[in-house]
Amino acid sequence: MITAFWHCESGSFAMQNLRFYRAKQPLLERKTIGFTKH
């Protein structure tokens, strides 16, 4: 999944990916925190 993310890095598409990644970051962090609590 991450490889595909880096593969598609070009022009405005890269910016879209970056925004998508930034939006996903808090979600991932919350998941990791919940996972470590278990």
mmCIF file of the N, C-alpha and C atoms, coordinates in Angstrom:
data_MODEL
# 
_entry.id   MODEL 
# 
loop_
_atom_site.group_PDB 
_atom_site.id 
_atom_site.type_symbol 
_atom_site.label_atom_id 
_atom_site.label_alt_id 
_atom_site.label_comp_id 
_atom_site.label_asym_id 
_atom_site.label_entity_id 
_atom_site.label_seq_id 
_atom_site.pdbx_PDB_ins_code 
_atom_site.Cartn_x 
_atom_site.Cartn_y 
_atom_site.Cartn_z 
_atom_site.occupancy 
_atom_site.B_iso_or_equiv 
_atom_site.pdbx_formal_charge 
_atom_site.auth_seq_id 
_atom_site.auth_comp_id 
_atom_site.auth_asym_id 
_atom_site.auth_atom_id 
_atom_site.pdbx_PDB_model_num 
ATOM 1   N N  . MET A 1 1  ? 0.840  -1.199 0.000  1.00 0.00 ? 1  MET A N  1 
ATOM 2   C CA . MET A 1 1  ? 0.000  0.000  0.000  1.00 0.00 ? 1  MET A CA 1 
ATOM 3   C C  . MET A 1 1  ? 0.876  1.251  0.000  1.00 0.00 ? 1  MET A C  1 
ATOM 4   N N  . ILE A 1 2  ? 1.888  1.255  0.849  1.00 0.00 ? 2  ILE A N  1 
ATOM 5   C CA . ILE A 1 2  ? 2.784  2.409  0.936  1.00 0.00 ? 2  ILE A CA 1 
ATOM 6   C C  . ILE A 1 2  ? 3.599  2.536  -0.340 1.00 0.00 ? 2  ILE A C  1 
ATOM 7   N N  . THR A 1 3  ? 4.004  1.395  -0.920 1.00 0.00 ? 3  THR A N  1 
ATOM 8   C CA . THR A 1 3  ? 4.777  1.432  -2.157 1.00 0.00 ? 3  THR A CA 1 
ATOM 9   C C  . THR A 1 3  ? 3.953  2.064  -3.269 1.00 0.00 ? 3  THR A C  1 
ATOM 10  N N  . ALA A 1 4  ? 2.682  1.703  -3.341 1.00 0.00 ? 4  ALA A N  1 
ATOM 11  C CA . ALA A 1 4  ? 1.796  2.280  -4.342 1.00 0.00 ? 4  ALA A CA 1 
ATOM 12  C C  . ALA A 1 4  ? 1.667  3.781  -4.116 1.00 0.00 ? 4  ALA A C  1 
ATOM 13  N N  . PHE A 1 5  ? 1.633  4.165  -2.854 1.00 0.00 ? 5  PHE A N  1 
ATOM 14  C CA . PHE A 1 5  ? 1.528  5.577  -2.488 1.00 0.00 ? 5  PHE A CA 1 
ATOM 15  C C  . PHE A 1 5  ? 2.719  6.356  -3.020 1.00 0.00 ? 5  PHE A C  1 
ATOM 16  N N  . TRP A 1 6  ? 3.918  5.813  -2.823 1.00 0.00 ? 6  TRP A N  1 
ATOM 17  C CA . TRP A 1 6  ? 5.131  6.502  -3.279 1.00 0.00 ? 6  TRP A CA 1 
ATOM 18  C C  . TRP A 1 6  ? 5.280  6.401  -4.784 1.00 0.00 ? 6  TRP A C  1 
ATOM 19  N N  . HIS A 1 7  ? 4.729  5.347  -5.390 1.00 0.00 ? 7  HIS A N  1 
ATOM 20  C CA . HIS A 1 7  ? 4.816  5.149  -6.834 1.00 0.00 ? 7  HIS A CA 1 
ATOM 21  C C  . HIS A 1 7  ? 4.065  6.238  -7.587 1.00 0.00 ? 7  HIS A C  1 
ATOM 22  N N  . CYS A 1 8  ? 2.940  6.655  -7.040 1.00 0.00 ? 8  CYS A N  1 
ATOM 23  C CA . CYS A 1 8  ? 2.069  7.605  -7.732 1.00 0.00 ? 8  CYS A CA 1 
ATOM 24  C C  . CYS A 1 8  ? 2.442  9.056  -7.450 1.00 0.00 ? 8  CYS A C  1 
ATOM 25  N N  . GLU A 1 9  ? 3.634  9.291  -6.922 1.00 0.00 ? 9  GLU A N  1 
ATOM 26  C CA . GLU A 1 9  ? 4.009  10.650 -6.559 1.00 0.00 ? 9  GLU A CA 1 
ATOM 27  C C  . GLU A 1 9  ? 4.404  11.455 -7.793 1.00 0.00 ? 9  GLU A C  1 
ATOM 28  N N  . SER A 1 10 ? 3.504  12.319 -8.247 1.00 0.00 ? 10 SER A N  1 
ATOM 29  C CA . SER A 1 10 ? 3.805  13.175 -9.394 1.00 0.00 ? 10 SER A CA 1 
ATOM 30  C C  . SER A 1 10 ? 2.783  14.299 -9.501 1.00 0.00 ? 10 SER A C  1 
ATOM 31  N N  . GLY A 1 11 ? 3.274  15.532 -9.565 1.00 0.00 ? 11 GLY A N  1 
ATOM 32  C CA . GLY A 1 11 ? 2.397  16.685 -9.759 1.00 0.00 ? 11 GLY A CA 1 
ATOM 33  C C  . GLY A 1 11 ? 1.342  16.857 -8.686 1.00 0.00 ? 11 GLY A C  1 
ATOM 34  N N  . SER A 1 12 ? 0.150  17.236 -9.108 1.00 0.00 ? 12 SER A N  1 
ATOM 35  C CA . SER A 1 12 ? -0.946 17.510 -8.177 1.00 0.00 ? 12 SER A CA 1 
ATOM 36  C C  . SER A 1 12 ? -1.434 16.229 -7.515 1.00 0.00 ? 12 SER A C  1 
ATOM 37  N N  . PHE A 1 13 ? -1.204 15.096 -8.177 1.00 0.00 ? 13 PHE A N  1 
ATOM 38  C CA . PHE A 1 13 ? -1.621 13.822 -7.600 1.00 0.00 ? 13 PHE A CA 1 
ATOM 39  C C  . PHE A 1 13 ? -0.866 13.561 -6.306 1.00 0.00 ? 13 PHE A C  1 
ATOM 40  N N  . ALA A 1 14 ? 0.406  13.962 -6.296 1.00 0.00 ? 14 ALA A N  1 
ATOM 41  C CA . ALA A 1 14 ? 1.231  13.821 -5.094 1.00 0.00 ? 14 ALA A CA 1 
ATOM 42  C C  . ALA A 1 14 ? 0.656  14.671 -3.971 1.00 0.00 ? 14 ALA A C  1 
ATOM 43  N N  . MET A 1 15 ? 0.200  15.869 -4.320 1.00 0.00 ? 15 MET A N  1 
ATOM 44  C CA . MET A 1 15 ? -0.388 16.754 -3.315 1.00 0.00 ? 15 MET A CA 1 
ATOM 45  C C  . MET A 1 15 ? -1.667 16.141 -2.752 1.00 0.00 ? 15 MET A C  1 
ATOM 46  N N  . GLN A 1 16 ? -2.464 15.531 -3.618 1.00 0.00 ? 16 GLN A N  1 
ATOM 47  C CA . GLN A 1 16 ? -3.692 14.865 -3.167 1.00 0.00 ? 16 GLN A CA 1 
ATOM 48  C C  . GLN A 1 16 ? -3.347 13.738 -2.208 1.00 0.00 ? 16 GLN A C  1 
ATOM 49  N N  . ASN A 1 17 ? -2.314 12.967 -2.571 1.00 0.00 ? 17 ASN A N  1 
ATOM 50  C CA . ASN A 1 17 ? -1.879 11.861 -1.721 1.00 0.00 ? 17 ASN A CA 1 
ATOM 51  C C  . ASN A 1 17 ? -1.414 12.378 -0.374 1.00 0.00 ? 17 ASN A C  1 
ATOM 52  N N  . LEU A 1 18 ? -0.671 13.481 -0.405 1.00 0.00 ? 18 LEU A N  1 
ATOM 53  C CA . LEU A 1 18 ? -0.134 14.058 0.826  1.00 0.00 ? 18 LEU A CA 1 
ATOM 54  C C  . LEU A 1 18 ? -1.274 14.483 1.745  1.00 0.00 ? 18 LEU A C  1 
ATOM 55  N N  . ARG A 1 19 ? -2.274 15.127 1.152  1.00 0.00 ? 19 ARG A N  1 
ATOM 56  C CA . ARG A 1 19 ? -3.422 15.569 1.940  1.00 0.00 ? 19 ARG A CA 1 
ATOM 57  C C  . ARG A 1 19 ? -4.149 14.353 2.525  1.00 0.00 ? 19 ARG A C  1 
ATOM 58  N N  . PHE A 1 20 ? -4.294 13.324 1.712  1.00 0.00 ? 20 PHE A N  1 
ATOM 59  C CA . PHE A 1 20 ? -4.956 12.094 2.147  1.00 0.00 ? 20 PHE A CA 1 
ATOM 60  C C  . PHE A 1 20 ? -4.174 11.450 3.284  1.00 0.00 ? 20 PHE A C  1 
ATOM 61  N N  . TYR A 1 21 ? -2.847 11.445 3.146  1.00 0.00 ? 21 TYR A N  1 
ATOM 62  C CA . TYR A 1 21 ? -1.984 10.854 4.166  1.00 0.00 ? 21 TYR A CA 1 
ATOM 63  C C  . TYR A 1 21 ? -2.074 11.640 5.461  1.00 0.00 ? 21 TYR A C  1 
ATOM 64  N N  . ARG A 1 22 ? -2.091 12.965 5.333  1.00 0.00 ? 22 ARG A N  1 
ATOM 65  C CA . ARG A 1 22 ? -2.191 13.826 6.520  1.00 0.00 ? 22 ARG A CA 1 
ATOM 66  C C  . ARG A 1 22 ? -3.520 13.617 7.226  1.00 0.00 ? 22 ARG A C  1 
ATOM 67  N N  . ALA A 1 23 ? -4.564 13.406 6.449  1.00 0.00 ? 23 ALA A N  1 
ATOM 68  C CA . ALA A 1 23 ? -5.889 13.185 7.029  1.00 0.00 ? 23 ALA A CA 1 
ATOM 69  C C  . ALA A 1 23 ? -5.942 11.831 7.733  1.00 0.00 ? 23 ALA A C  1 
ATOM 70  N N  . LYS A 1 24 ? -5.168 10.875 7.206  1.00 0.00 ? 24 LYS A N  1 
ATOM 71  C CA . LYS A 1 24 ? -5.162 9.530  7.781  1.00 0.00 ? 24 LYS A CA 1 
ATOM 72  C C  . LYS A 1 24 ? -4.306 9.447  9.035  1.00 0.00 ? 24 LYS A C  1 
ATOM 73  N N  . GLN A 1 25 ? -3.340 10.329 9.153  1.00 0.00 ? 25 GLN A N  1 
ATOM 74  C CA . GLN A 1 25 ? -2.373 10.274 10.258 1.00 0.00 ? 25 GLN A CA 1 
ATOM 75  C C  . GLN A 1 25 ? -3.026 10.187 11.644 1.00 0.00 ? 25 GLN A C  1 
ATOM 76  N N  . PRO A 1 26 ? -3.927 11.094 12.014 1.00 0.00 ? 26 PRO A N  1 
ATOM 77  C CA . PRO A 1 26 ? -4.546 11.033 13.343 1.00 0.00 ? 26 PRO A CA 1 
ATOM 78  C C  . PRO A 1 26 ? -5.280 9.715  13.565 1.00 0.00 ? 26 PRO A C  1 
ATOM 79  N N  . LEU A 1 27 ? -5.894 9.201  12.505 1.00 0.00 ? 27 LEU A N  1 
ATOM 80  C CA . LEU A 1 27 ? -6.617 7.945  12.597 1.00 0.00 ? 27 LEU A CA 1 
ATOM 81  C C  . LEU A 1 27 ? -5.655 6.820  12.930 1.00 0.00 ? 27 LEU A C  1 
ATOM 82  N N  . LEU A 1 28 ? -4.506 6.806  12.247 1.00 0.00 ? 28 LEU A N  1 
ATOM 83  C CA . LEU A 1 28 ? -3.489 5.779  12.488 1.00 0.00 ? 28 LEU A CA 1 
ATOM 84  C C  . LEU A 1 28 ? -2.958 5.896  13.901 1.00 0.00 ? 28 LEU A C  1 
ATOM 85  N N  . GLU A 1 29 ? -2.726 7.122  14.337 1.00 0.00 ? 29 GLU A N  1 
ATOM 86  C CA . GLU A 1 29 ? -2.205 7.350  15.686 1.00 0.00 ? 29 GLU A CA 1 
ATOM 87  C C  . GLU A 1 29 ? -3.178 6.817  16.730 1.00 0.00 ? 29 GLU A C  1 
ATOM 88  N N  . ARG A 1 30 ? -4.450 7.087  16.524 1.00 0.00 ? 30 ARG A N  1 
ATOM 89  C CA . ARG A 1 30 ? -5.469 6.626  17.461 1.00 0.00 ? 30 ARG A CA 1 
ATOM 90  C C  . ARG A 1 30 ? -5.484 5.102  17.502 1.00 0.00 ? 30 ARG A C  1 
ATOM 91  N N  . LYS A 1 31 ? -5.333 4.498  16.323 1.00 0.00 ? 31 LYS A N  1 
ATOM 92  C CA . LYS A 1 31 ? -5.314 3.033  16.230 1.00 0.00 ? 31 LYS A CA 1 
ATOM 93  C C  . LYS A 1 31 ? -4.132 2.468  16.996 1.00 0.00 ? 31 LYS A C  1 
ATOM 94  N N  . THR A 1 32 ? -2.961 3.086  16.811 1.00 0.00 ? 32 THR A N  1 
ATOM 95  C CA . THR A 1 32 ? -1.747 2.608  17.479 1.00 0.00 ? 32 THR A CA 1 
ATOM 96  C C  . THR A 1 32 ? -1.878 2.751  18.987 1.00 0.00 ? 32 THR A C  1 
ATOM 97  N N  . ILE A 1 33 ? -2.419 3.873  19.431 1.00 0.00 ? 33 ILE A N  1 
ATOM 98  C CA . ILE A 1 33 ? -2.598 4.109  20.866 1.00 0.00 ? 33 ILE A CA 1 
ATOM 99  C C  . ILE A 1 33 ? -3.539 3.053  21.446 1.00 0.00 ? 33 ILE A C  1 
ATOM 100 N N  . GLY A 1 34 ? -4.624 2.798  20.747 1.00 0.00 ? 34 GLY A N  1 
ATOM 101 C CA . GLY A 1 34 ? -5.578 1.788  21.197 1.00 0.00 ? 34 GLY A CA 1 
ATOM 102 C C  . GLY A 1 34 ? -4.949 0.409  21.207 1.00 0.00 ? 34 GLY A C  1 
ATOM 103 N N  . PHE A 1 35 ? -4.083 0.161  20.232 1.00 0.00 ? 35 PHE A N  1 
ATOM 104 C CA . PHE A 1 35 ? -3.434 -1.141 20.119 1.00 0.00 ? 35 PHE A CA 1 
ATOM 105 C C  . PHE A 1 35 ? -2.439 -1.360 21.253 1.00 0.00 ? 35 PHE A C  1 
ATOM 106 N N  . THR A 1 36 ? -1.686 -0.310 21.597 1.00 0.00 ? 36 THR A N  1 
ATOM 107 C CA . THR A 1 36 ? -0.679 -0.431 22.656 1.00 0.00 ? 36 THR A CA 1 
ATOM 108 C C  . THR A 1 36 ? -1.349 -0.561 24.019 1.00 0.00 ? 36 THR A C  1 
ATOM 109 N N  . LYS A 1 37 ? -2.551 0.002  24.168 1.00 0.00 ? 37 LYS A N  1 
ATOM 110 C CA . LYS A 1 37 ? -3.271 -0.069 25.442 1.00 0.00 ? 37 LYS A CA 1 
ATOM 111 C C  . LYS A 1 37 ? -3.718 -1.489 25.747 1.00 0.00 ? 37 LYS A C  1 
ATOM 112 N N  . HIS A 1 38 ? -3.997 -2.264 24.710 1.00 0.00 ? 38 HIS A N  1 
ATOM 113 C CA . HIS A 1 38 ? -4.512 -3.621 24.907 1.00 0.00 ? 38 HIS A CA 1 
ATOM 114 C C  . HIS A 1 38 ? -3.524 -4.495 25.579 1.00 0.00 ? 38 HIS A C  1 
# 
